[in-house]
Amino acid sequence: MRIIVSKYDVKQEVTDKFSLRGRVFHKLREDILSGKYQEHEELKEVAIGEEMGVSRTPVREAFRQLELEGLIQIIPNKGAYVTGITQKDVKDIYMIRSLLEGLCARWATEHITKEQMEEMEENVYLSKFHAQKGHLEQLAELDNRFHDILYEACDSKMLEHQLKDFHQYVLRVRKKTLSSANRGPKSNEEHEKIMEAIKAGNADLAEQLAHQHMINAYENMVKNGLNEAYAQQDKPQE
């Protein structure tokens, strides 16, 4: 029997870190959050299984986990449908993140290593350069990396995991707002102040600045069309 290898063969990437179900779940979650699957679109077990080179069982198991995260809705005798992230979800995530990012900055002040501090400084320096050149795509990538450094520096795998999950949830919307000509440089200015507070060992100020940074990011989204982008998604299904 000849085996047809799909474009994305999940079996080839199975490691001790994730089960087969886990690999399918992470790939599907990434596809939903990136916009590959649209709001209310049906996810079909057979088609997804064939695309990923797996049986229906790990796909079905991944569906259950995605439903627990609120990304899909399984309707008995009908199928699984994408719910994605709503406008209210985005607001909730940013309000929660504002508190957790503040805590993260506080802990980072206490635990950041010399290497992490140097990388954070370099990140801010490069962001300034790309902001002056108008390189918005590079600026967005550096913005993402700044937060990753901050999460790693807090020295808490639980907090790091939670923040990275939230970060992924709103990544598509963040990319849209960071691509504006004003928010990218402004965001980096806020990063620099957070970095300086951490470097100075001022945990109270670092926490306050990181908290406000998330509030500012959310308010920027609202100004740049968040309500319009989610207007259709928040309408109840008929």
N, C-alpha and C positions, 0 to 999 in steps of 0.2 A: 504494500500500500504506500503510495507516494504522499509525503507530508508537504503541504503548502505552507511556506513561512510568510506570515503577514509582515506588513511594514513595521509594526511595533510588536515584536514577539516578547511578551512579558516573561515567558519562561526563561529566556536567556538572561534576564536580569535578577532572578531570584537569588537572594543571599540570605545569610543567617539573620540579618536585620529585620527582614519582612517576610511574612508568609506570602503565598501566592495570592490569597485574598487581599492581603495588605497592599501588594503591588497593584492589583486591579483597582482597589479603592483609591490609592493615591493618584493613579493616572486619571481616573474618572473625575476625582475632585479637582484636579488641575485643569482638566478639559472644561468642566462646568464653570470654574472661576475665571478661566481665560476667555470664555464666551464661545467656545466651540459648539456647545449645546445651548440653545436659546431657552428663554423662559417658556414654560408649559410644553416644551418638546418632549416627546416620548422616548425613553431609553429602552431599546429592545435587547433582551438578554442574548439572543442568538447572534445578532449582528455584531454586538460588542465582543462577544466571545470569539467570533471568527476574526475580527479585527485584531484582537490581542493574542490570538493563538491559544486560547484556554477553553475549558468546558464551561457550561452554564453555571455550575455550582459556585465557583469563586466569584462569578459576576453577581449571582443572586445574593451571596453573603456580603459583597461590597455594597449592593443596593441597600441592605438593611442598615449598614453603618452610615451610609450617606443620608438615609432617612432620619437617623438619630441626630445627625448634625443639622438637619433642616434644609439640606440642599436638594432633596427630591421628596416626592410624595408617592407612596405606593397605594394605588386604589385597587382593592380586591376585584378580581375578575376583569380588570381593565388593563392595568399596566403601571409602569413607573414613569413619573413625569417630573421634569426639572422645576424646582421652585427658586433655586439660586439664592442670591442675597438681595433683600428688598431695601428700599430707602430707609425704613425704620431700623433694619439690621445694621446698615452702615452707621447711622447715628449712634445706636447702642454700642457698637464695637468701638467707635472713637471715644465715647464717654468712658467706657471701661478701660480702653487703652490709655487714656489721659492719666488715669490713676496708676495703672501698672507701669507705664513708661516712667512716671515720676519715681516710683519705688525702684525701678531698674536703674535709673540714674543715681539714686542714693546709694544703692549697693555697689554700683560700678565705681563710685568715688572711693569706696572702701577696698575694693578688690582688683581694680584694673592693674594689669601688668605693664611693665615698661614697653614691651613690644606692642601691646594693644593701644597704649597711649600714642606711640609713634605712628601707628597705622591710622589712628583717628585724626592726628594732626595732618598727616599726608592727605587723607581723604578731604579734609576741609580745604587744604591748599589747592588740590586738583580741582575741586568744585568751583573755587574762585576763578581759576584759569578758564574752565569750560563755560562758566557763566559769562565771563567777559567776551568769549568768542561766540557765544550764542549756541553752543553745542548742547541742546536741550536733552537729547537722548542720553548722552554721557552723563549729564547732570542727574537724570533720573536714576541711572544705574548706581552712581556714587551715593545718591540719597539712600537707596536701598541698602548699600553696603555700610553706610554710617550706622544705620539701625542694627544691622547684624553685629557690628563690632560692639555696640552698646549692650546688646543682649548677651553676647558672649562674655563681656567684661563684668557682668553682674554676678557671675559665679553661682548661678542657680539654674540647674537644668529644668526645673519645673517652670520657673518664670520665663526662661528663654523659650521653652517649647510653646507656652501659651501665647506669648507675644508674636512668635514667628507664625503661628496659626492665624492669628488675627491679621497679621501683616499680609498673608497670602489671600485672605478673604476679600480684602478691599484693594488688592494690587491693581486690578484692571481700572478701577475708578481713580486710584492714585496716579496712575500713568497719565490719564487724561488731564488731571488738574496740574500735575507737575510740568506738563508740556507747555503750560501757559508761560508767557514771557516774564511775568512778574513773580509768580510763586516760587519757581526754582531757586533764584538768587536769594529771595527772602528766607526760604527754608534753610539754605546753607548758612545764612547769617545767624539763624537761631541755633543751628548745629554748633557753630563756632562758640557761641555763648555757653552752650551746655558743656562743650569740651573744656573751655577755660575754667568753668566752675569745678568740673571734675579734677582738672589738673591742679587747681588751687586747694583741693581737698574740702571744698565748701559743699557738703552734701545737701544742706537745706536749699541752697540756691539752685543746685543741679536738679533737684527734685521739682522745684517750682518751675524752672525753665522748661524741663521735659514735659511736665504736665500741660503748660500753656502752649507748647509746640503742637501738641495733638489737638487742642481746642482750635488753634489757628488753622491747622490743616483742614479740619472739618468745616470751619466757617468759609474757608477758601473754596471748598467743594460746592457749598451751597451757592456762593457767588458765581461759580463757573458752570452752572447748569445741572447740579445734582438732582434738583426737583424735577426738571424737565426730562432728564435721562431715565428717571424711575417712575414717571407719571403713569405709564402704561402697565408697569409691573405690579403696582400697588392696587390696581383695580381688581375687585373680586371676580372670580371665574363665574360664568353663567351656569 
